[in-house]
Amino acid sequence: MEWITALQRAIEYMEEHLMEEINYEDVADAVHISSYEFHRAFSFLTGMTANTYIRNRRLSLAGKEIMETDAKITDIALKYGYDTPESFTKAFTRFHGIAPKIAREESAKLTLFNPLAIKITVEGGKSMDYRIVQTKEQKFIAVVKNFSNEIINDDDNHDVADFWEECNAKNMIGPLCGLRPDGKRDLYGLCTPAKEDEGTFAYGIGVLVDEETAEFDLAEMEKAGYIVWDVKPGNYVVFDCMGEDGDCITETWAKFYKEFLPQMGYEAAEETDYEIYFEKGRKGLFCELWIPVRKVVE
């Protein structure tokens, strides 16, 4: 339960430092979790990023202060981290649905956003199929791009999906599939492990390199924009993502944090996680999600 305790401490830290210039990286550092892993766990558990939580809490409190005090709106804007009245008015209006000046009118309706509380609930009657696999060292050949941590679990962001389309359009995936035998041209969506003090993560689209992979000239592949991606041996929990689109991956990650980790005595490990998109997958299977884990030492 250490990671849940850490998230509870993170919420407390954010509440105690709302009036300061903080972001999710500061919060992660305060609770001794990598910024990447904290951002991912927080967003999948709560449905929002830590930065969104901080912003919403500030705007909620700003609305309360506007209604209950005679303080100048420009002063309130500065107090809650906005450099100009214009930027504050824009954010305030987007959050509350009305401008700050109108919020001072009688019977103005504002949005209340209370502090979060992480609670563990026991639920029954639901199945969550998984398997634990111990892997050997693995090697992939992939095309890779860096993305901001901020896009994790952002429903409005399609950067990773656009990357897949871009790679298809530039014929970067076809040559990878051509290295594999027919029927085993499975594609891997590779994601870097959590790293301290980094605001980005790398995502790669690649194929497994093993004894069945055709020989290739690494220097030529690197000139064409590919890299070799090495993955150390480790334990993985594997989930079937059933659905028609990437939403099922997001749902599975949420279940991993909400249901699997609290009950199974594992914690996330700092190694590559990946999705496997099978060339010949069974009906209804969008992909398999492989998440590195390790047993919690009591």
BELDA-V962117 format. One record per backbone hydrogen bond with DSSP energy under -1.0 kcal/mol. NH is the residue of the N-H (numbers start at 1). CO is the residue of the C=O. Records with the same first field share a line. If there is no record, write none. Layout:
NH->CO, CO
//
This chain:
5->1
6->2
7->3
8->4
9->5
10->6
11->7
12->8
13->9
14->10
15->11
16->12
17->13
20->17
22->20
27->23
28->24
29->25
30->26
31->27
33->28
38->34
39->35
40->36
41->37
42->38
43->39
44->40
45->41
46->42
47->43
53->49
54->50
55->51
56->52
57->53
58->54
59->55
60->56
61->57
62->58
63->59
64->60
65->61
66->62
67->63
68->64
69->65
76->72
77->73
78->74
79->75
80->76
81->78
82->77
88->84
89->85
90->86
91->87
92->88
93->89
94->90
95->91
96->92
97->93
103->99
104->101
105->102
108->105
131->238
133->236
135->234
138->231
140->229
141->207
142->227
143->205
145->203
147->201
149->199
151->148
152->149
154->151
157->154
162->158
163->159
164->160
165->161
166->162
167->163
168->164
169->165
170->166
171->168
172->167
177->173
178->174
179->176
180->177
184->181
186->184
187->277
188->206
189->275
190->204
191->273
192->202
201->147
203->145
204->190
205->143
206->188
207->141
209->139
213->210
214->179
221->217
222->218
223->219
224->220
225->222
226->221
227->142
229->140
231->138
234->135
236->133
237->291
238->131
239->289
241->287
243->284
248->245
249->246
250->246
251->247
252->248
253->249
254->250
255->251
256->252
257->253
258->254
259->255
260->255
261->256
264->260
267->294
269->292
271->269
273->191
274->290
275->189
276->288
277->187
285->282
286->241
287->241
288->276
289->239
290->274
291->237
293->235
294->267
296->265
//
